[in-house]
Structure formats: C-alpha cells, structure tokens
Amino acid sequence: MIYSSRVARDEVNLRQLQAALRGADTAVVEPEIRRKPKPPPARGGVLIVGMDRLLTQLARCCKPVPPDPIRGFVTRGRGVSVHREDCPSLKRLAEGQPERLIDTGWGKGEGSYTVDMTVTAADRRGLLRDIGDALAREKINVTAVRTQSRDELAFMRFTFDVVNLGQLKRAFTVVRSLKGVIRVGRG
C-alpha cells in the first residue's frame, strides 16, 4: 500500500486515491497533507475496497445501516462519504462525477447507527405517546421528533439509533401495527 496510516487519517487528493485503487506502479509524489482535528472513533465498520484505514463518514442524507447495500463517494477534504446504493443524493453526485464512486462494504465493526423514520397517520390524541412507547419497548433511543398535523393527518419524523437493520425493521413493524398508522418509511 502506498499510504501510511498517518496519511489515512488525513486528506488525500482524488488522483492519489484513484492511483492506489488501481494499484498504479508509477512513482507517487508524497501527498499534500492538510491537518484536521482527529475524527471521533467510527461507530461502525466500513471497508473501502483496496484501502486500509481511510477516513469515512456515513452520509446524513440516507443514513445507511448494515446490511444496506452501500457505495462510497470520494469527497473533497472529508474522506469518503458512504451512502445507501438507492440514495437520490448519491445518484446526483454520480451523474456529475462518476469517477469519484468507489466500492464499499460493511466491516465487522459494531456500534449504533442513526436513522430517520417517517410516519403518516390519522391524527388522534395519544398518537405520539403510543409511537414513543412502542419504540421504547424495542429498546430504541429516540433522539429527535418532528411532527406536523394537517387535514386530520399527522406527519412525523423520528430520529433514533439502531444497532442493525433487524432492529430497524422491528421498529417499523411495531409502529405500523398501531391504530391509525397509514405509512411508515425511512426518511
């Protein structure tokens, strides 16, 4: 590998990353390094094909959770942003700069992943409490809630942490089973 672990924590330009992924045998100029504060430890493992210990971050637009199919996008100055393969933002980025896409996969890291769940339901007294209780029974820590009522419908967005896709699916199932819930999806 042409990069040291010192460089792995720092910014690497796109040409150097592409050369490393292709396994270029040409002489490599030492990359220019701009020091950044040390990122917090990863909350889950993401593997970048052909690279070892590269700065990655889970995309906030789609919030991938293992075992979602994922792709990486090389950013400018922030390492690799990891998106779900079906992410509309990733699709727009790839249309403009397809050379920045790289293969990624889930590693063996453990941790929690922040996800959004949207709920559309018939508005009724106690709906928010019922959803909160259902999520609490699944041992899910809700970190944010946004709700709006219009035309006798409640539109809600819950942000919470899960450890895997199975826990997220169970959360969807219990919320869907509540009285008046019309639709549950990922936000």
N, C-alpha and C positions, 0 to 999 in steps of 0.2 A: 504494500500500500504506500502511496506517495505522500500521505499526510500524516503528521504526527498527532498524538492525542491532544497536544497543545493547540493545534490548528482546528481540531474537531469542535472545540468549544467556541471558536471564533468564526468570523465571517470568511467565506471562501467565494471567489467570484464564479460565475456560471461556466466560463470556459474551462477553468481548472476542474470543476466538478464533473463536467461532461468528459473531459480527458480521463479522469480517474475511473469513471463508469465504463468507458470504452476500453480501458486498460492500455492507454497510449504508452508506447515505449520511448517517445521523444523526450528530450530534456525538458524538465519542468522548472520554470522560474519560481522561486520561492514566492508564495502568495503574499500580497499586501494584507496586513492584519490590522483591523481596527478593533481595539479592545472594547468589549462591552461588559457590563456587570454580569457576574456568573448567574446563569438562569437557575430557577428553582429546580429541584430534582424532578425528573419525569414522573408523572402519575401513572404511567402505563408504558409498556414497551412497544416501540415501533421500529421495525427493521427497514433500513434503506438498502436495497439490493446493491452490492458492490462496495458499500461504505461501512466503516466501523465508527461508532460514536459521533454521529453527525447531529448537530442541533436540530431538533424537530419540535413542532408545536401542533396541537390538534386545532383544526380550523373552527372558529366560532360560528361560522355560517351554517354548518351542518352537524357539528359535534359528533364525530364518529365514535362508535363503541364496539369493542371486539364482539363478535367476529364480522362486523360490517366489512364489505369489500372496500378497500381504500386505495388511493393514489396520492403521490406526493407532487407538490409543485414547488420548484426552487424559487424562493423569494429574493428580493434584493435587500440584503442586510439582516434577515431574520431566519436564516436557515431554510428548512423545508417545512412547508405548511401541509399537513395531512388532512385530506378531505375524503368523505364518502364518495364512491365512484359515481353515484347518481346526483351529486351536488350541482345545482344550477350555476353556482359561482365558479366551480371548477370547470364546468363546460365552457363558460365565457372566457375564463383565463386561457384554457387550452386552445380555443379558436384563435386567439390573438398570438399566442406564443407556445405552440405545441412542443418545441424543443426543451421547454422547462419542465415537462412532465417526467416523473421517474417512478419506477416500480417500488412499491412499499408493501409491507405485510406486518401483521401483528407479531410482536415478540412474546416472550414469556413473562414480561413484567406484570406486576399486579398493582392494583390501585383502584381509584374510583374515577368515573368519567361524568362530566356534567352534560346533561341532555335537556332538551326542551320538549314538552308535551303540550299539544293544543287540544282543547276540549270545546265542543259546541254542544249545548244542552238547552232544554226548556228551562227558562229561568224560574226558580222556585226558592222559597225560604229554606235555608239549611243546605243548599247545594254545595257551597264552598266547604262547609264543615264536613259533609259526607265524603267529599273527594279527599280532603285532608286526612280524615280518619282512615280511609281505605289505603292511602299511601303509607300512613304510619304503621298500619298492620303489616305491610310488606317491608317494614324497616327501611323506608326511603326517607332521606333527609331532604325536605323541600327548602330551597334557598331563596326562591323568589316566586311571586304570583302576580299576575296582571289579569284583571278581569274587567269586562265591559258588558253592560246589558243594553240590548236594543231590540225593539219589536218582540218582546217576550222571549228573547233568546239570550243566553249567556255565552260570551266568547271568552275563554280563559286560556292563559299560557302559564304553565308551571315549569320552573327550572329546578332540577334536583340532581343528585348524584346517584349513580348506579355502579355496581361492580362489573356487570357484564350485560350482554344482550338479553339473557334469560330473565334477569331481574326486571329489565325494562318491559319485556313482553308481559310478564305477570302484572306489572303496574297497569299496562294498557287494558288487560283483561278485567281486572277488578274495577277500574274506572268505567269501562264500557258497560259493565253489569249494573251500574247504579241507575236508579229511576230517573228518566228524563234525558239521559245522555244520548245524543244523536251521533256524534262523531268524535273519535279520538285519533290523533296522529302525531307524528314527530314534527316539531317546529323548526 
